[in-house]
Amino acid sequence: MPVADTPYGRIADVIRYDADFPAMMRTRADIMLVPSHDWREYGAAHTEKASPRAVEGGYSLVRQDAEGVSAAYDDEGHVLASTDCFTTERQTMVAYVPVHGVTTVYDRIGDTFAWLCPAGVLALTVTALARPR
């Protein structure tokens, strides 16, 4: 994923559902922009699902939704600002996001731990079946 060096830090962006794929979001950035256009019934849930990507990636994440819930998160997943176009007339969201990301364990090892879990269960199962009673 391309990352632009700016006076405000390293900025990257993906669109809409690309943010649902952790591998796509794994990049060294300070701020991640995620423009979207969700429908009313799913927009809020989809925006809430964006906060774990900010924590995993160690960056600030701004998810602006054309018709739905927009939110800005810091690298710890805290909501810095939020607005819902269906419940308020306010269509502008202002957020001051940190401009320096952090390196996370997920940056370094990725899905290694997730793959080790089923491997460990398989090893324990084989050990239990192979042990004499």
C-alpha positions in Angstrom: 0.0 0.0 0.0 1.4 3.4 -0.9 2.3 5.7 2.0 2.9 9.4 1.5 5.4 11.3 3.6 3.8 14.7 4.6 4.5 17.4 7.2 1.7 15.7 9.2 3.4 12.2 9.2 3.1 9.2 6.9 -0.4 9.0 5.5 -1.9 5.9 3.9 -5.4 5.2 2.7 -7.7 2.3 1.7 -11.3 2.5 0.6 -14.4 1.0 2.2 -14.2 -2.8 2.7 -10.4 -3.0 2.1 -10.2 -2.1 5.8 -11.9 -5.4 6.7 -8.8 -7.3 5.6 -6.0 -7.0 8.2 -3.3 -8.0 5.8 -4.2 -5.0 3.6 -4.0 -2.7 6.6 -0.6 -3.8 7.7 1.6 -0.9 6.7 4.0 1.5 8.5 1.9 4.7 8.6 1.1 7.4 11.2 -2.4 8.2 9.9 -4.7 5.8 7.9 -7.6 7.3 6.0 -10.6 5.1 5.2 -13.3 6.8 3.1 -16.5 5.0 2.8 -20.2 5.1 1.8 -22.2 2.6 3.8 -25.9 2.1 4.1 -27.8 3.0 7.2 -28.3 -0.4 8.7 -24.6 -1.4 8.6 -22.7 1.9 8.7 -22.3 2.1 12.5 -21.2 -1.5 13.0 -18.7 -1.2 10.1 -17.2 2.0 11.6 -16.8 0.3 15.0 -14.9 -2.5 13.4 -12.3 -0.1 12.2 -10.9 0.6 15.7 -9.0 -2.7 16.0 -7.2 -1.9 12.8 -5.8 1.2 14.4 -4.6 -0.7 17.4 -3.0 -3.5 15.3 -1.4 -1.0 13.0 -0.3 1.5 15.6 -1.7 4.4 13.7 -4.4 7.0 14.0 -7.4 6.0 11.8 -10.0 8.3 10.3 -13.0 6.6 8.8 -15.2 9.2 7.0 -18.5 7.8 5.9 -20.5 9.8 3.3 -23.9 8.5 4.7 -23.4 7.0 8.1 -21.1 7.1 11.1 -17.7 8.7 10.7 -15.1 8.4 13.5 -11.5 9.1 14.3 -9.4 6.7 16.5 -6.0 7.0 18.0 -3.5 4.2 18.0 -5.0 2.7 21.2 -8.5 2.5 19.7 -9.9 5.5 21.6 -12.6 7.4 19.8 -11.4 10.9 19.3 -14.4 12.2 17.4 -17.6 10.7 15.9 -20.6 11.9 14.0 -23.7 10.1 12.6 -25.4 11.8 9.7 -28.7 10.0 10.5 -29.0 11.3 14.0 -27.7 14.9 13.7 -27.7 17.8 11.3 -24.0 18.2 11.9 -22.3 16.9 8.8 -18.7 18.0 9.8 -16.4 16.1 12.1 -13.3 17.7 13.5 -10.7 15.5 15.2 -7.1 16.1 16.3 -5.4 12.9 15.7 -1.8 11.9 16.8 0.6 12.3 13.9 3.1 9.8 15.0 2.3 6.1 14.9 3.9 3.4 17.1 5.3 0.0 16.3 3.2 -2.9 17.6 3.7 -6.6 18.2 1.3 -7.2 15.4 3.6 -5.2 13.1 6.5 -7.4 13.9 4.9 -10.9 14.0 1.7 -10.5 12.0 -0.5 -13.6 12.2 2.2 -15.9 13.5 0.5 -16.3 16.9 -2.8 -17.0 15.3 -1.3 -19.8 13.2 0.6 -21.2 16.2 -2.6 -21.7 18.1 -4.2 -24.4 15.8 -0.7 -25.9 15.4 -0.5 -26.2 19.2 -4.0 -27.8 19.4 -3.0 -30.3 16.7 0.3 -31.1 18.5 -1.6 -31.6 21.8 -4.2 -33.8 20.1 -1.6 -36.0 18.5 0.3 -36.3 21.8 -2.9 -37.3 23.6 -3.8 -39.9 21.0 -0.3 -41.3 20.9 0.3 -41.6 24.6 -0.2 -45.1 26.0 -3.0 -45.4 28.5 
